Amino acid sequence: MDNITKMYENIQVLFATYGLKILGAILFFIIGLWITNIITRLLGKLMVRRGFDVSLQSFLLSLISIGLKVLLLVSVAGMIGIETTSFIAVIGALGLAVGLALQGSLANFAGGVLILLFKPFKVGDLIESNGQIGTVHEIQIFNTILLTPDNKTTIIANAMVSNGIITNYSRHGSIRVDLSMNVAADNDMDKVRAIAIEVMNKDENILKDPAPGVFVSKLGGYFNELSIRPYSTVENYWSVYFGTLEKIQKAFTENNITAPVPSQVLISKTA
């Protein structure tokens, strides 16, 4: 009977000492979870309004939610009376160890976040990065995937993309196609220019604004080099790049525009 009485008294003492703390901690935990969910939802709506990428939204919201819940658990443990200093030190040590082990992946993740936040390019853009040129097929958290003109898939780490030079050929909606060809120097250059412009104006894949241009970029002894500058959309770039010279050459042949013929002057030496 005395043992039961002492046990009952001990329970009363424990309840008096920790009961209110435990009840307060439980209440604090419930309210904290509610506030965490509200903060997460508000941040999600803010990201949608700001146009954040869907994959980035999901990842950041998960990261924020986990971080807030860890802070909440540490706070609850402190309210109950559990020593949290060593607990926080262990979490910090684990975070440092994981960070050192995954520093390459973390750098790629940071690069992916920067790309998705600042949007130097988007899916469908034609870009050049790290010596690779292609259409952006997918922007992942760790990698950017390009589809090259020869239909190869190129995967570039986001750290390399974000820290390197990026050339976005699609940013302004049109792209200039740089072409060149030679004609004989004795042709009427006004006629040559007019024929080339007419061919490009009839091509549906070539934009009328900005207007295409034809310039004499080099004068040779027997030839003139033409710089031909049509504009197209990114989708039609390769059609214009590979098809324009052939169409212009056919028009030149039909209008008796002659091609350059190399010539040599032979000097004979007599004894």
DAWOVEN-V506181 format. One record per pair of residues at least 24 apart in sequence whose C-alpha atoms are under 10 Angstrom apart, sorted by sequence separation. I is the first residue (numbers start at 1). J is the second residue. D is the distance in Angstrom with one decimal. If there is no record, write none. Layout:
{{I/J/D} {I/J/D}}
This chain:
{{40/64/7.3} {41/65/9.9} {115/139/8.4} {116/140/9.0} {132/156/8.9} {206/230/6.3} {207/231/5.4} {208/232/8.9} {39/64/9.2} {40/65/6.4} {115/140/9.7} {116/141/8.6} {205/230/9.6} {206/231/5.7} {207/232/5.2} {39/65/8.6} {115/141/9.2} {130/156/8.2} {189/215/9.5} {205/231/8.7} {206/232/4.9} {207/233/7.6} {112/139/7.6} {113/140/9.4} {114/141/9.9} {129/156/8.6} {189/216/8.5} {205/232/6.3} {206/233/7.9} {36/64/9.1} {37/65/7.7} {40/68/9.4} {112/140/6.9} {113/141/6.9} {200/228/9.7} {204/232/9.4} {205/233/7.8} {36/65/6.9} {39/68/9.4} {112/141/4.9} {113/142/8.8} {115/144/9.4} {177/206/9.6} {200/229/9.6} {201/230/9.2} {207/236/10.0} {36/66/9.6} {111/141/8.1} {112/142/5.8} {130/160/7.3} {176/206/9.7} {200/230/7.1} {205/235/9.2} {206/236/8.1} {36/67/9.8} {37/68/9.6} {109/140/9.0} {110/141/8.4} {111/142/7.5} {112/143/7.1} {129/160/8.5} {130/161/7.0} {176/207/9.7} {197/228/9.0} {200/231/9.5} {205/236/6.1} {206/237/8.9} {33/65/9.7} {36/68/6.6} {37/69/9.8} {108/140/9.9} {109/141/5.6} {110/142/8.2} {111/143/8.8} {112/144/8.1} {129/161/6.3} {174/206/9.9} {175/207/9.5} {196/228/8.2} {197/229/9.7} {204/236/9.7} {205/237/8.3} {35/68/9.7} {36/69/7.3} {108/141/7.5} {109/142/5.0} {111/144/10.0} {128/161/9.6} {129/162/9.3} {130/163/9.8} {133/166/9.9} {135/168/9.9} {174/207/8.2} {193/226/8.8} {197/230/9.0} {206/239/9.4} {108/142/4.9} {109/143/8.3} {130/164/6.8} {131/165/9.4} {133/167/8.9} {135/169/9.7} {176/210/9.1} {180/214/9.3} {182/216/9.5} {185/219/7.7} {192/226/9.4} {205/239/7.5} {206/240/6.9} {33/68/8.8} {106/141/10.0} {107/142/8.5} {108/143/7.1} {129/164/7.1} {130/165/7.2} {131/166/9.7} {133/168/9.7} {134/169/9.9} {135/170/9.5} {174/209/9.3} {175/210/9.7} {177/212/9.5} {179/214/9.6} {180/215/9.5} {181/216/9.9} {182/217/10.0} {185/220/7.3} {189/224/8.9} {193/228/9.3} {205/240/6.6} {223/258/9.9} {224/259/9.6} {225/260/9.9} {32/68/8.9} {33/69/7.3} {36/72/8.9} {105/141/9.7} {106/142/8.4} {108/144/9.9} {129/165/6.2} {130/166/7.9} {133/169/9.8} {174/210/8.5} {176/212/8.8} {180/216/9.6} {182/218/9.2} {184/220/9.1} {185/221/7.4} {186/222/7.8} {187/223/9.1} {204/240/9.7} {223/259/8.0} {224/260/8.2} {32/69/8.2} {105/142/7.0} {128/165/8.2} {129/166/5.0} {130/167/9.8} {180/217/8.9} {182/219/9.8} {184/221/9.3} {185/222/5.2} {186/223/7.9} {187/224/9.0} {189/226/9.7} {203/240/8.7} {222/259/9.7} {223/260/5.3} {104/142/9.8} {105/143/9.9} {128/166/5.9} {129/167/6.6} {182/220/9.6} {184/222/6.0} {185/223/4.3} {186/224/8.8} {205/243/9.9} {206/244/9.1} {222/260/6.3} {223/261/7.9} {32/71/9.8} {33/72/7.9} {127/166/6.9} {128/167/5.0} {129/168/8.9} {183/222/8.7} {184/223/4.4} {185/224/5.2} {205/244/9.7} {221/260/9.8} {222/261/7.1} {223/262/8.5} {29/69/9.3} {32/72/6.6} {33/73/9.9} {127/167/5.4} {128/168/6.6} {182/222/9.9} {183/223/5.5} {184/224/6.2} {185/225/8.9} {200/240/9.4} {203/243/9.8} {220/260/9.8} {222/262/6.9} {32/73/9.3} {126/167/8.5} {127/168/4.5} {128/169/8.0} {182/223/6.3} {183/224/5.5} {184/225/8.9} {203/244/8.5} {221/262/9.2} {222/263/7.8} {30/72/9.9} {120/162/9.1} {126/168/6.2} {127/169/5.7} {181/223/9.9} {182/224/5.6} {183/225/6.6} {221/263/9.4} {29/72/6.9} {32/75/9.8} {115/158/7.9} {125/168/7.0} {126/169/5.4} {127/170/7.4} {181/224/8.5} {182/225/4.5} {183/226/7.6} {28/72/8.7} {29/73/7.6} {32/76/9.5} {114/158/9.0} {115/159/9.7} {125/169/7.2} {126/170/5.7} {127/171/9.3} {181/225/5.8} {182/226/5.9} {200/244/7.3} {203/247/9.3} {112/157/8.7} {113/158/8.9} {114/159/9.5} {121/166/8.7} {125/170/5.3} {126/171/8.8} {180/225/6.9} {181/226/5.3} {182/227/9.0} {199/244/8.3} {200/245/9.8} {29/75/8.7} {111/157/8.4} {112/158/5.3} {115/161/8.5} {120/166/7.9} {121/167/9.1} {122/168/9.5} {124/170/8.5} {125/171/7.6} {180/226/5.4} {181/227/7.0} {199/245/9.9} {28/75/9.0} {29/76/6.6} {111/158/4.9} {112/159/7.4} {115/162/6.7} {120/167/9.1} {121/168/6.6} {179/226/8.2} {180/227/4.6} {181/228/7.8} {200/247/8.6} {25/73/9.7} {28/76/7.2} {29/77/10.0} {108/156/9.8} {109/157/9.1} {110/158/8.0} {111/159/4.7} {114/162/7.2} {120/168/7.6} {121/169/9.4} {122/170/9.3} {125/173/9.5} {179/227/5.9} {180/228/5.6} {196/244/9.3} {199/247/7.0} {200/248/8.1} {27/76/9.6} {108/157/6.1} {109/158/7.1} {110/159/7.3} {111/160/7.9} {112/161/8.7} {113/162/9.5} {121/170/8.3} {122/171/9.3} {126/175/9.7} {178/227/7.3} {179/228/5.0} {180/229/8.5} {196/245/9.2} {199/248/6.3} {25/75/8.7} {26/76/7.8} {107/157/9.2} {108/158/4.8} {109/159/7.6} {111/161/7.4} {112/162/7.7} {121/171/7.5} {178/228/6.3} {179/229/6.4} {198/248/9.1} {199/249/9.9} {25/76/5.4} {28/79/9.2} {107/158/7.9} {108/159/4.4} {111/162/5.4} {120/171/8.6} {177/228/8.0} {178/229/5.3} {179/230/8.3} {196/247/8.8} {197/248/8.9} {199/250/9.7} {24/76/8.9} {25/77/8.0} {105/157/9.1} {107/159/5.6} {108/160/7.9} {110/162/8.9} {111/163/7.8} {176/228/9.9} {177/229/5.8} {178/230/7.3} {196/248/5.7} {199/251/7.4} {25/78/9.0} {26/79/9.8} {60/113/9.3} {104/157/9.6} {105/158/9.4} {106/159/8.9} {107/160/9.2} {108/161/9.0} {176/229/6.4} {177/230/5.5} {178/231/8.9} {195/248/7.7} {196/249/8.8} {198/251/9.4} {199/252/9.9} {22/76/8.9} {25/79/6.1} {26/80/9.6} {59/113/9.9} {105/159/8.8} {108/162/8.8} {176/230/5.9} {177/231/5.9} {195/249/10.0} {21/76/9.5} {22/77/9.6} {24/79/8.0} {25/80/6.5} {104/159/8.4} {107/162/9.9} {175/230/8.6} {176/231/4.4} {177/232/7.3} {196/251/7.8} {24/80/8.6} {56/112/8.7} {175/231/5.5} {176/232/6.5} {177/233/9.9} {192/248/9.7} {195/251/7.0} {196/252/8.1} {22/79/8.0} {23/80/9.3} {56/113/7.1} {174/231/6.4} {175/232/5.5} {176/233/8.7} {195/252/7.3} {21/79/6.6} {22/80/6.0} {174/232/5.6} {175/233/6.0} {176/234/9.4} {21/80/5.6} {22/81/9.5} {57/116/9.9} {173/232/8.7} {174/233/4.8} {175/234/6.4} {192/251/9.7} {20/80/9.3} {21/81/8.3} {53/113/9.5} {56/116/7.1} {173/233/6.4} {174/234/6.5} {175/235/9.9} {177/237/7.1} {192/252/7.5} {195/255/8.4} {18/79/10.0} {19/80/9.3} {55/116/9.2} {56/117/8.6} {172/233/9.6} {173/234/7.5} {174/235/9.6} {175/236/9.5} {176/237/8.4} {177/238/8.8} {179/240/9.8} {191/252/9.7} {18/80/7.2} {53/115/9.9} {54/116/9.6} {174/236/9.8} {175/237/7.4} {178/240/10.0} {179/241/7.4} {195/257/9.5} {18/81/8.7} {53/116/6.2} {170/233/8.0} {171/234/9.9} {174/237/9.1} {177/240/7.4} {178/241/7.9} {179/242/9.5} {192/255/9.1} {52/116/7.0} {53/117/7.9} {169/233/9.6} {170/234/6.3} {176/240/9.9} {177/241/6.2} {181/245/7.7} {191/255/9.2} {192/256/9.9} {51/116/9.7} {52/117/6.7} {169/234/7.6} {170/235/9.6} {176/241/9.6} {177/242/10.0} {179/244/8.5} {180/245/8.2} {192/257/7.1} {51/117/8.9} {52/118/9.5} {53/119/9.5} {179/245/7.6} {183/249/9.8} {191/257/8.7} {192/258/9.9} {50/117/9.5} {52/119/9.5} {177/244/9.7} {181/248/9.6} {181/249/9.0} {189/257/9.6} {53/122/10.0} {183/252/9.2} {187/256/9.1} {188/257/8.3} {187/257/6.4} {186/257/9.4} {187/258/6.9} {186/258/8.4} {187/259/9.0} {184/257/7.9} {185/258/8.9} {186/259/9.8} {187/260/9.6} {183/257/7.5} {184/258/5.7} {185/259/8.7} {186/260/9.0} {183/258/6.3} {184/259/4.9} {185/260/7.1} {182/258/9.6} {183/259/4.6} {184/260/3.9} {185/261/9.7} {182/259/6.9} {183/260/5.2} {184/261/7.1} {181/259/9.5} {182/260/6.8} {183/261/9.0} {184/262/9.5} {59/141/8.8} {55/139/9.2} {56/140/8.8} {55/140/7.8} {56/141/7.3} {53/139/9.4} {55/141/7.7} {149/238/8.1} {135/234/9.1} {135/235/9.6} {126/234/6.8} {125/234/7.7} {126/235/9.0} {124/234/9.0} {125/235/9.5} {124/235/9.2} {126/237/9.8}}
